Amino acid sequence: GVSPVSPIHVYTQREVYGTVGSRVTLSCSFWSSEWISEDISITWHFQAEGSRDSISIFHFAKGQPYIDDVGTFKERMEWAGNPRRRDGSIVIHSLEPSDNGTFTCDVKNPP
């Protein structure tokens, strides 16, 4: 049989500005007609300006935040979300010029 699928609507700011050395919150809110499962996962990806490659920089899974060990963000990132409040936001500290690019928030709420 085929499982029914319900969409999750994810909302982020179109553009976020910060100054070098400061911190910025990347907001990610979501809405689903289904209850938020214990298996909800949130992944943030970063694509540097001028690059075609996107890297995963953050995961929230099994109730725990995980900062990926790759890239320049690993020591500067903070989980600010609360999935029960439909919030998957992160904070990036000590902004650097190389942080310019596209950040994407991906939310999955299985089953």
Backbone as XML, in Angstrom:
<?xml version="1.0"?>
<chain id="A" units="angstrom">
  <residue number="1" name="GLY">
    <atom name="N" x="0.820" y="-1.183" z="0.000"/>
    <atom name="CA" x="0.000" y="0.000" z="0.000"/>
    <atom name="C" x="0.857" y="1.238" z="0.000"/>
  </residue>
  <residue number="2" name="VAL">
    <atom name="N" x="0.235" y="2.307" z="-0.388"/>
    <atom name="CA" x="0.914" y="3.599" z="-0.432"/>
    <atom name="C" x="0.521" y="4.392" z="0.799"/>
  </residue>
  <residue number="3" name="SER">
    <atom name="N" x="1.532" y="4.941" z="1.487"/>
    <atom name="CA" x="1.260" y="5.775" z="2.652"/>
    <atom name="C" x="0.800" y="7.144" z="2.197"/>
  </residue>
  <residue number="4" name="PRO">
    <atom name="N" x="-0.202" y="7.706" z="2.873"/>
    <atom name="CA" x="-0.602" y="9.073" z="2.526"/>
    <atom name="C" x="0.509" y="10.044" z="2.923"/>
  </residue>
  <residue number="5" name="VAL">
    <atom name="N" x="0.691" y="11.059" z="2.137"/>
    <atom name="CA" x="1.741" y="12.034" z="2.391"/>
    <atom name="C" x="1.086" y="13.400" z="2.558"/>
  </residue>
  <residue number="6" name="SER">
    <atom name="N" x="1.473" y="14.121" z="3.596"/>
    <atom name="CA" x="0.994" y="15.479" z="3.818"/>
    <atom name="C" x="2.173" y="16.433" z="3.690"/>
  </residue>
  <residue number="7" name="PRO">
    <atom name="N" x="1.963" y="17.568" z="3.048"/>
    <atom name="CA" x="3.085" y="18.505" z="2.894"/>
    <atom name="C" x="3.413" y="19.209" z="4.202"/>
  </residue>
  <residue number="8" name="ILE">
    <atom name="N" x="4.668" y="19.593" z="4.305"/>
    <atom name="CA" x="5.116" y="20.478" z="5.378"/>
    <atom name="C" x="5.479" y="21.791" z="4.703"/>
  </residue>
  <residue number="9" name="HIS">
    <atom name="N" x="4.919" y="22.856" z="5.208"/>
    <atom name="CA" x="5.234" y="24.183" z="4.677"/>
    <atom name="C" x="6.349" y="24.770" z="5.536"/>
  </residue>
  <residue number="10" name="VAL">
    <atom name="N" x="7.456" y="25.140" z="4.875"/>
    <atom name="CA" x="8.622" y="25.666" z="5.578"/>
    <atom name="C" x="8.778" y="27.136" z="5.206"/>
  </residue>
  <residue number="11" name="TYR">
    <atom name="N" x="8.988" y="27.963" z="6.227"/>
    <atom name="CA" x="9.101" y="29.409" z="6.022"/>
    <atom name="C" x="10.447" y="29.901" z="6.546"/>
  </residue>
  <residue number="12" name="THR">
    <atom name="N" x="11.157" y="30.648" z="5.696"/>
    <atom name="CA" x="12.422" y="31.271" z="6.099"/>
    <atom name="C" x="12.421" y="32.709" z="5.587"/>
  </residue>
  <residue number="13" name="GLN">
    <atom name="N" x="13.338" y="33.492" z="6.101"/>
    <atom name="CA" x="13.483" y="34.851" z="5.588"/>
    <atom name="C" x="14.157" y="34.778" z="4.228"/>
  </residue>
  <residue number="14" name="ARG">
    <atom name="N" x="13.729" y="35.625" z="3.315"/>
    <atom name="CA" x="14.324" y="35.605" z="1.989"/>
    <atom name="C" x="15.787" y="36.047" z="2.045"/>
  </residue>
  <residue number="15" name="GLU">
    <atom name="N" x="16.065" y="37.104" z="2.792"/>
    <atom name="CA" x="17.426" y="37.586" z="2.936"/>
    <atom name="C" x="17.674" y="37.949" z="4.385"/>
  </residue>
  <residue number="16" name="VAL">
    <atom name="N" x="18.867" y="37.653" z="4.850"/>
    <atom name="CA" x="19.292" y="37.985" z="6.204"/>
    <atom name="C" x="20.626" y="38.704" z="6.085"/>
  </residue>
  <residue number="17" name="TYR">
    <atom name="N" x="20.761" y="39.807" z="6.793"/>
    <atom name="CA" x="22.004" y="40.570" z="6.743"/>
    <atom name="C" x="22.661" y="40.575" z="8.114"/>
  </residue>
  <residue number="18" name="GLY">
    <atom name="N" x="23.982" y="40.490" z="8.123"/>
    <atom name="CA" x="24.747" y="40.583" z="9.360"/>
    <atom name="C" x="26.065" y="41.256" z="9.064"/>
  </residue>
  <residue number="19" name="THR">
    <atom name="N" x="26.710" y="41.741" z="10.102"/>
    <atom name="CA" x="28.016" y="42.368" z="9.930"/>
    <atom name="C" x="29.092" y="41.407" z="10.426"/>
  </residue>
  <residue number="20" name="VAL">
    <atom name="N" x="30.259" y="41.523" z="9.833"/>
    <atom name="CA" x="31.384" y="40.660" z="10.202"/>
    <atom name="C" x="31.618" y="40.771" z="11.707"/>
  </residue>
  <residue number="21" name="GLY">
    <atom name="N" x="31.755" y="39.619" z="12.363"/>
    <atom name="CA" x="31.995" y="39.570" z="13.789"/>
    <atom name="C" x="30.739" y="39.478" z="14.640"/>
  </residue>
  <residue number="22" name="SER">
    <atom name="N" x="29.580" y="39.796" z="14.047"/>
    <atom name="CA" x="28.334" y="39.747" z="14.814"/>
    <atom name="C" x="27.705" y="38.358" z="14.690"/>
  </residue>
  <residue number="23" name="ARG">
    <atom name="N" x="26.497" y="38.233" z="15.211"/>
    <atom name="CA" x="25.783" y="36.959" z="15.092"/>
    <atom name="C" x="24.468" y="37.195" z="14.374"/>
  </residue>
  <residue number="24" name="VAL">
    <atom name="N" x="23.958" y="36.142" z="13.772"/>
    <atom name="CA" x="22.698" y="36.257" z="13.051"/>
    <atom name="C" x="21.873" y="35.010" z="13.318"/>
  </residue>
  <residue number="25" name="THR">
    <atom name="N" x="20.562" y="35.201" z="13.438"/>
    <atom name="CA" x="19.652" y="34.071" z="13.586"/>
    <atom name="C" x="19.043" y="33.762" z="12.227"/>
  </residue>
  <residue number="26" name="LEU">
    <atom name="N" x="19.161" y="32.501" z="11.814"/>
    <atom name="CA" x="18.518" y="32.037" z="10.590"/>
    <atom name="C" x="17.225" y="31.352" z="11.011"/>
  </residue>
  <residue number="27" name="SER">
    <atom name="N" x="16.119" y="32.022" z="10.750"/>
    <atom name="CA" x="14.817" y="31.522" z="11.185"/>
    <atom name="C" x="14.292" y="30.470" z="10.219"/>
  </residue>
  <residue number="28" name="CYS">
    <atom name="N" x="13.689" y="29.439" z="10.800"/>
    <atom name="CA" x="13.039" y="28.397" z="10.005"/>
    <atom name="C" x="11.808" y="27.958" z="10.788"/>
  </residue>
  <residue number="29" name="SER">
    <atom name="N" x="10.637" y="28.336" z="10.308"/>
    <atom name="CA" x="9.416" y="27.863" z="10.949"/>
    <atom name="C" x="8.695" y="26.969" z="9.946"/>
  </residue>
  <residue number="30" name="PHE">
    <atom name="N" x="7.885" y="26.068" z="10.468"/>
    <atom name="CA" x="7.202" y="25.134" z="9.578"/>
    <atom name="C" x="5.801" y="24.858" z="10.090"/>
  </residue>
  <residue number="31" name="TRP">
    <atom name="N" x="4.965" y="24.397" z="9.174"/>
    <atom name="CA" x="3.592" y="24.069" z="9.511"/>
    <atom name="C" x="3.223" y="22.764" z="8.823"/>
  </residue>
  <residue number="32" name="SER">
    <atom name="N" x="2.551" y="21.919" z="9.565"/>
    <atom name="CA" x="2.059" y="20.662" z="9.008"/>
    <atom name="C" x="0.684" y="20.399" z="9.598"/>
  </residue>
  <residue number="33" name="SER">
    <atom name="N" x="-0.199" y="19.825" z="8.799"/>
    <atom name="CA" x="-1.520" y="19.480" z="9.313"/>
    <atom name="C" x="-1.447" y="18.252" z="10.217"/>
  </residue>
  <residue number="34" name="GLU">
    <atom name="N" x="-0.313" y="17.540" z="10.144"/>
    <atom name="CA" x="-0.116" y="16.352" z="10.978"/>
    <atom name="C" x="0.565" y="16.751" z="12.284"/>
  </residue>
  <residue number="35" name="TRP">
    <atom name="N" x="0.407" y="15.910" z="13.301"/>
    <atom name="CA" x="1.118" y="16.160" z="14.561"/>
    <atom name="C" x="2.615" y="16.011" z="14.323"/>
  </residue>
  <residue number="36" name="ILE">
    <atom name="N" x="3.400" y="16.695" z="15.136"/>
    <atom name="CA" x="4.846" y="16.653" z="14.991"/>
    <atom name="C" x="5.362" y="15.371" z="15.635"/>
  </residue>
  <residue number="37" name="SER">
    <atom name="N" x="5.927" y="14.517" z="14.819"/>
    <atom name="CA" x="6.356" y="13.199" z="15.283"/>
    <atom name="C" x="7.668" y="13.288" z="16.060"/>
  </residue>
  <residue number="38" name="GLU">
    <atom name="N" x="7.925" y="12.273" z="16.873"/>
    <atom name="CA" x="9.190" y="12.191" z="17.605"/>
    <atom name="C" x="10.357" y="12.027" z="16.631"/>
  </residue>
  <residue number="39" name="ASP">
    <atom name="N" x="10.063" y="11.567" z="15.412"/>
    <atom name="CA" x="11.101" y="11.319" z="14.415"/>
    <atom name="C" x="11.350" y="12.516" z="13.501"/>
  </residue>
  <residue number="40" name="ILE">
    <atom name="N" x="10.812" y="13.687" z="13.874"/>
    <atom name="CA" x="11.022" y="14.859" z="13.020"/>
    <atom name="C" x="12.516" y="15.116" z="12.850"/>
  </residue>
  <residue number="41" name="SER">
    <atom name="N" x="12.896" y="15.523" z="11.654"/>
    <atom name="CA" x="14.299" y="15.878" z="11.413"/>
    <atom name="C" x="14.354" y="17.214" z="10.692"/>
  </residue>
  <residue number="42" name="ILE">
    <atom name="N" x="15.362" y="17.980" z="11.039"/>
    <atom name="CA" x="15.595" y="19.292" z="10.438"/>
    <atom name="C" x="17.050" y="19.322" z="9.995"/>
  </residue>
  <residue number="43" name="THR">
    <atom name="N" x="17.285" y="19.693" z="8.759"/>
    <atom name="CA" x="18.645" y="19.776" z="8.233"/>
    <atom name="C" x="18.845" y="21.146" z="7.604"/>
  </residue>
  <residue number="44" name="TRP">
    <atom name="N" x="19.960" y="21.766" z="7.940"/>
    <atom name="CA" x="20.363" y="23.017" z="7.304"/>
    <atom name="C" x="21.513" y="22.726" z="6.352"/>
  </residue>
  <residue number="45" name="HIS">
    <atom name="N" x="21.429" y="23.313" z="5.151"/>
    <atom name="CA" x="22.479" y="23.203" z="4.141"/>
    <atom name="C" x="23.003" y="24.606" z="3.835"/>
  </residue>
  <residue number="46" name="PHE">
    <atom name="N" x="24.262" y="24.660" z="3.413"/>
    <atom name="CA" x="24.877" y="25.923" z="3.029"/>
    <atom name="C" x="25.513" y="25.782" z="1.661"/>
  </residue>
  <residue number="47" name="GLN">
    <atom name="N" x="25.232" y="26.749" z="0.801"/>
    <atom name="CA" x="25.865" y="26.825" z="-0.514"/>
    <atom name="C" x="26.558" y="28.178" z="-0.599"/>
  </residue>
  <residue number="48" name="ALA">
    <atom name="N" x="27.881" y="28.148" z="-0.598"/>
    <atom name="CA" x="28.654" y="29.392" z="-0.641"/>
    <atom name="C" x="28.362" y="30.149" z="-1.924"/>
  </residue>
  <residue number="49" name="GLU">
    <atom name="N" x="28.411" y="31.460" z="-1.833"/>
    <atom name="CA" x="28.184" y="32.294" z="-3.008"/>
    <atom name="C" x="29.193" y="31.921" z="-4.083"/>
  </residue>
  <residue number="50" name="GLY">
    <atom name="N" x="28.702" y="31.688" z="-5.298"/>
    <atom name="CA" x="29.575" y="31.328" z="-6.410"/>
    <atom name="C" x="29.886" y="29.843" z="-6.503"/>
  </residue>
  <residue number="51" name="SER">
    <atom name="N" x="29.407" y="29.058" z="-5.552"/>
    <atom name="CA" x="29.659" y="27.612" z="-5.576"/>
    <atom name="C" x="28.424" y="26.877" z="-6.084"/>
  </residue>
  <residue number="52" name="ARG">
    <atom name="N" x="28.638" y="25.721" z="-6.685"/>
    <atom name="CA" x="27.516" y="24.906" z="-7.111"/>
    <atom name="C" x="27.210" y="23.815" z="-6.094"/>
  </residue>
  <residue number="53" name="ASP">
    <atom name="N" x="28.122" y="23.630" z="-5.138"/>
    <atom name="CA" x="27.966" y="22.558" z="-4.165"/>
    <atom name="C" x="27.332" y="23.071" z="-2.881"/>
  </residue>
  <residue number="54" name="SER">
    <atom name="N" x="26.479" y="22.247" z="-2.328"/>
    <atom name="CA" x="25.826" y="22.547" z="-1.062"/>
    <atom name="C" x="26.341" y="21.551" z="-0.030"/>
  </residue>
  <residue number="55" name="ILE">
    <atom name="N" x="26.640" y="22.030" z="1.188"/>
    <atom name="CA" x="27.085" y="21.116" z="2.241"/>
    <atom name="C" x="26.072" y="21.151" z="3.382"/>
  </residue>
  <residue number="56" name="SER">
    <atom name="N" x="25.945" y="20.029" z="4.049"/>
    <atom name="CA" x="25.102" y="19.948" z="5.221"/>
    <atom name="C" x="25.890" y="20.510" z="6.401"/>
  </residue>
  <residue number="57" name="ILE">
    <atom name="N" x="25.269" y="21.429" z="7.158"/>
    <atom name="CA" x="25.995" y="22.035" z="8.276"/>
    <atom name="C" x="25.347" y="21.747" z="9.624"/>
  </residue>
  <residue number="58" name="PHE">
    <atom name="N" x="24.082" y="21.288" z="9.621"/>
    <atom name="CA" x="23.395" y="21.078" z="10.890"/>
    <atom name="C" x="22.253" y="20.074" z="10.719"/>
  </residue>
  <residue number="59" name="HIS">
    <atom name="N" x="22.079" y="19.224" z="11.735"/>
    <atom name="CA" x="20.945" y="18.289" z="11.760"/>
    <atom name="C" x="20.285" y="18.343" z="13.132"/>
  </residue>
  <residue number="60" name="PHE">
    <atom name="N" x="18.984" y="18.186" z="13.131"/>
    <atom name="CA" x="18.254" y="17.897" z="14.364"/>
    <atom name="C" x="17.526" y="16.590" z="14.091"/>
  </residue>
  <residue number="61" name="ALA">
    <atom name="N" x="17.821" y="15.563" z="14.888"/>
    <atom name="CA" x="17.198" y="14.252" z="14.680"/>
    <atom name="C" x="17.128" y="13.523" z="16.018"/>
  </residue>
  <residue number="62" name="LYS">
    <atom name="N" x="16.092" y="12.698" z="16.163"/>
    <atom name="CA" x="15.916" y="11.906" z="17.388"/>
    <atom name="C" x="15.974" y="12.781" z="18.643"/>
  </residue>
  <residue number="63" name="GLY">
    <atom name="N" x="15.437" y="14.007" z="18.529"/>
    <atom name="CA" x="15.357" y="14.905" z="19.667"/>
    <atom name="C" x="16.648" y="15.617" z="20.028"/>
  </residue>
  <residue number="64" name="GLN">
    <atom name="N" x="17.712" y="15.475" z="19.201"/>
    <atom name="CA" x="19.018" y="16.058" z="19.517"/>
    <atom name="C" x="19.553" y="16.899" z="18.352"/>
  </residue>
  <residue number="65" name="PRO">
    <atom name="N" x="20.189" y="18.034" z="18.671"/>
    <atom name="CA" x="20.864" y="18.799" z="17.615"/>
    <atom name="C" x="22.266" y="18.240" z="17.363"/>
  </residue>
  <residue number="66" name="TYR">
    <atom name="N" x="22.658" y="18.215" z="16.101"/>
    <atom name="CA" x="23.988" y="17.745" z="15.703"/>
    <atom name="C" x="24.592" y="18.761" z="14.754"/>
  </residue>
  <residue number="67" name="ILE">
    <atom name="N" x="25.732" y="19.332" z="15.140"/>
    <atom name="CA" x="26.437" y="20.260" z="14.260"/>
    <atom name="C" x="27.466" y="19.451" z="13.485"/>
  </residue>
  <residue number="68" name="ASP">
    <atom name="N" x="27.401" y="19.544" z="12.155"/>
    <atom name="CA" x="28.307" y="18.756" z="11.328"/>
    <atom name="C" x="29.753" y="19.186" z="11.555"/>
  </residue>
  <residue number="69" name="ASP">
    <atom name="N" x="30.665" y="18.232" z="11.459"/>
    <atom name="CA" x="32.076" y="18.478" z="11.724"/>
    <atom name="C" x="32.830" y="19.033" z="10.522"/>
  </residue>
  <residue number="70" name="VAL">
    <atom name="N" x="32.105" y="19.423" z="9.504"/>
    <atom name="CA" x="32.769" y="19.961" z="8.318"/>
    <atom name="C" x="32.456" y="21.446" z="8.191"/>
  </residue>
  <residue number="71" name="GLY">
    <atom name="N" x="33.298" y="22.134" z="7.449"/>
    <atom name="CA" x="33.022" y="23.534" z="7.162"/>
    <atom name="C" x="33.440" y="24.467" z="8.282"/>
  </residue>
  <residue number="72" name="THR">
    <atom name="N" x="33.246" y="25.730" z="8.029"/>
    <atom name="CA" x="33.709" y="26.761" z="8.946"/>
    <atom name="C" x="32.695" y="27.074" z="10.038"/>
  </residue>
  <residue number="73" name="PHE">
    <atom name="N" x="31.535" y="26.439" z="10.007"/>
    <atom name="CA" x="30.481" y="26.789" z="10.955"/>
    <atom name="C" x="30.524" y="25.984" z="12.247"/>
  </residue>
  <residue number="74" name="LYS">
    <atom name="N" x="31.269" y="24.877" z="12.267"/>
    <atom name="CA" x="31.142" y="23.909" z="13.361"/>
    <atom name="C" x="31.368" y="24.498" z="14.746"/>
  </residue>
  <residue number="75" name="GLU">
    <atom name="N" x="32.248" y="25.463" z="14.879"/>
    <atom name="CA" x="32.523" y="26.066" z="16.189"/>
    <atom name="C" x="31.665" y="27.299" z="16.446"/>
  </residue>
  <residue number="76" name="ARG">
    <atom name="N" x="30.869" y="27.712" z="15.445"/>
    <atom name="CA" x="30.175" y="28.994" z="15.548"/>
    <atom name="C" x="28.660" y="28.878" z="15.476"/>
  </residue>
  <residue number="77" name="MET">
    <atom name="N" x="28.144" y="27.668" z="15.549"/>
    <atom name="CA" x="26.715" y="27.466" z="15.354"/>
    <atom name="C" x="26.028" y="27.078" z="16.646"/>
  </residue>
  <residue number="78" name="GLU">
    <atom name="N" x="24.785" y="27.541" z="16.778"/>
    <atom name="CA" x="23.994" y="27.257" z="17.973"/>
    <atom name="C" x="22.568" y="26.906" z="17.543"/>
  </residue>
  <residue number="79" name="TRP">
    <atom name="N" x="22.017" y="25.861" z="18.134"/>
    <atom name="CA" x="20.632" y="25.454" z="17.887"/>
    <atom name="C" x="19.720" y="26.398" z="18.661"/>
  </residue>
  <residue number="80" name="ALA">
    <atom name="N" x="18.752" y="27.003" z="17.993"/>
    <atom name="CA" x="17.837" y="27.940" z="18.643"/>
    <atom name="C" x="16.390" y="27.510" z="18.463"/>
  </residue>
  <residue number="81" name="GLY">
    <atom name="N" x="16.189" y="26.345" z="17.852"/>
    <atom name="CA" x="14.843" y="25.919" z="17.523"/>
    <atom name="C" x="14.156" y="25.121" z="18.612"/>
  </residue>
  <residue number="82" name="ASN">
    <atom name="N" x="12.894" y="24.840" z="18.358"/>
    <atom name="CA" x="12.082" y="23.997" z="19.223"/>
    <atom name="C" x="11.023" y="23.353" z="18.336"/>
  </residue>
  <residue number="83" name="PRO">
    <atom name="N" x="11.244" y="22.090" z="17.907"/>
    <atom name="CA" x="10.318" y="21.462" z="16.972"/>
    <atom name="C" x="8.870" y="21.428" z="17.475"/>
  </residue>
  <residue number="84" name="ARG">
    <atom name="N" x="8.665" y="21.319" z="18.776"/>
    <atom name="CA" x="7.297" y="21.313" z="19.292"/>
    <atom name="C" x="6.592" y="22.645" z="19.047"/>
  </residue>
  <residue number="85" name="ARG">
    <atom name="N" x="7.399" y="23.690" z="18.894"/>
    <atom name="CA" x="6.836" y="25.004" z="18.555"/>
    <atom name="C" x="6.966" y="25.281" z="17.064"/>
  </residue>
  <residue number="86" name="ARG">
    <atom name="N" x="7.295" y="24.233" z="16.311"/>
    <atom name="CA" x="7.450" y="24.315" z="14.855"/>
    <atom name="C" x="8.530" y="25.325" z="14.456"/>
  </residue>
  <residue number="87" name="ASP">
    <atom name="N" x="9.666" y="25.235" z="15.153"/>
    <atom name="CA" x="10.774" y="26.162" z="14.949"/>
    <atom name="C" x="12.062" y="25.372" z="14.755"/>
  </residue>
  <residue number="88" name="GLY">
    <atom name="N" x="12.745" y="25.604" z="13.641"/>
    <atom name="CA" x="14.010" y="24.929" z="13.352"/>
    <atom name="C" x="15.148" y="25.908" z="13.168"/>
  </residue>
  <residue number="89" name="SER">
    <atom name="N" x="15.128" y="27.019" z="13.900"/>
    <atom name="CA" x="16.097" y="28.101" z="13.709"/>
    <atom name="C" x="17.471" y="27.763" z="14.283"/>
  </residue>
  <residue number="90" name="ILE">
    <atom name="N" x="18.494" y="28.373" z="13.683"/>
    <atom name="CA" x="19.871" y="28.261" z="14.168"/>
    <atom name="C" x="20.472" y="29.666" z="14.276"/>
  </residue>
  <residue number="91" name="VAL">
    <atom name="N" x="21.539" y="29.772" z="15.061"/>
    <atom name="CA" x="22.271" y="31.033" z="15.192"/>
    <atom name="C" x="23.700" y="30.778" z="14.723"/>
  </residue>
  <residue number="92" name="ILE">
    <atom name="N" x="24.236" y="31.705" z="13.944"/>
    <atom name="CA" x="25.641" y="31.640" z="13.550"/>
    <atom name="C" x="26.348" y="32.815" z="14.210"/>
  </residue>
  <residue number="93" name="HIS">
    <atom name="N" x="27.404" y="32.514" z="14.954"/>
    <atom name="CA" x="28.180" y="33.515" z="15.679"/>
    <atom name="C" x="29.412" y="33.923" z="14.886"/>
  </residue>
  <residue number="94" name="SER">
    <atom name="N" x="29.976" y="35.051" z="15.229"/>
    <atom name="CA" x="31.256" y="35.525" z="14.649"/>
    <atom name="C" x="31.238" y="35.437" z="13.131"/>
  </residue>
  <residue number="95" name="LEU">
    <atom name="N" x="30.297" y="36.145" z="12.527"/>
    <atom name="CA" x="30.155" y="36.096" z="11.073"/>
    <atom name="C" x="31.454" y="36.457" z="10.355"/>
  </residue>
  <residue number="96" name="GLU">
    <atom name="N" x="31.685" y="35.761" z="9.259"/>
    <atom name="CA" x="32.859" y="35.974" z="8.415"/>
    <atom name="C" x="32.380" y="36.285" z="7.005"/>
  </residue>
  <residue number="97" name="PRO">
    <atom name="N" x="33.194" y="36.994" z="6.206"/>
    <atom name="CA" x="32.783" y="37.281" z="4.823"/>
    <atom name="C" x="32.454" y="36.007" z="4.038"/>
  </residue>
  <residue number="98" name="SER">
    <atom name="N" x="33.141" y="34.909" z="4.337"/>
    <atom name="CA" x="32.914" y="33.661" z="3.591"/>
    <atom name="C" x="31.580" y="33.000" z="3.937"/>
  </residue>
  <residue number="99" name="ASP">
    <atom name="N" x="30.848" y="33.545" z="4.925"/>
    <atom name="CA" x="29.535" y="32.989" z="5.272"/>
    <atom name="C" x="28.463" y="33.425" z="4.283"/>
  </residue>
  <residue number="100" name="ASN">
    <atom name="N" x="28.815" y="34.315" z="3.357"/>
    <atom name="CA" x="27.842" y="34.790" z="2.379"/>
    <atom name="C" x="27.453" y="33.643" z="1.458"/>
  </residue>
  <residue number="101" name="GLY">
    <atom name="N" x="26.152" y="33.424" z="1.306"/>
    <atom name="CA" x="25.676" y="32.348" z="0.445"/>
    <atom name="C" x="24.234" y="32.034" z="0.739"/>
  </residue>
  <residue number="102" name="THR">
    <atom name="N" x="23.823" y="30.849" z="0.358"/>
    <atom name="CA" x="22.435" y="30.424" z="0.508"/>
    <atom name="C" x="22.333" y="29.335" z="1.568"/>
  </residue>
  <residue number="103" name="PHE">
    <atom name="N" x="21.479" y="29.564" z="2.542"/>
    <atom name="CA" x="21.203" y="28.593" z="3.596"/>
    <atom name="C" x="19.802" y="28.040" z="3.350"/>
  </residue>
  <residue number="104" name="THR">
    <atom name="N" x="19.670" y="26.725" z="3.462"/>
    <atom name="CA" x="18.395" y="26.067" z="3.205"/>
    <atom name="C" x="18.007" y="25.219" z="4.400"/>
  </residue>
  <residue number="105" name="CYS">
    <atom name="N" x="16.759" y="25.351" z="4.815"/>
    <atom name="CA" x="16.216" y="24.575" z="5.931"/>
    <atom name="C" x="15.275" y="23.518" z="5.364"/>
  </residue>
  <residue number="106" name="ASP">
    <atom name="N" x="15.543" y="22.252" z="5.703"/>
    <atom name="CA" x="14.755" y="21.129" z="5.198"/>
    <atom name="C" x="14.138" y="20.398" z="6.394"/>
  </residue>
  <residue number="107" name="VAL">
    <atom name="N" x="12.826" y="20.244" z="6.396"/>
    <atom name="CA" x="12.127" y="19.617" z="7.518"/>
    <atom name="C" x="11.407" y="18.367" z="7.024"/>
  </residue>
  <residue number="108" name="LYS">
    <atom name="N" x="11.603" y="17.268" z="7.757"/>
    <atom name="CA" x="10.895" y="16.009" z="7.456"/>
    <atom name="C" x="10.175" y="15.565" z="8.722"/>
  </residue>
  <residue number="109" name="ASN">
    <atom name="N" x="8.919" y="15.157" z="8.565"/>
    <atom name="CA" x="8.087" y="14.743" z="9.697"/>
    <atom name="C" x="7.481" y="13.380" z="9.384"/>
  </residue>
  <residue number="110" name="PRO">
    <atom name="N" x="8.283" y="12.301" z="9.524"/>
    <atom name="CA" x="7.768" y="10.979" z="9.162"/>
    <atom name="C" x="6.722" y="10.502" z="10.179"/>
  </residue>
  <residue number="111" name="PRO">
    <atom name="N" x="5.867" y="9.595" z="9.843"/>
    <atom name="CA" x="5.919" y="8.801" z="8.610"/>
    <atom name="C" x="5.398" y="9.567" z="7.423"/>
  </residue>
</chain>
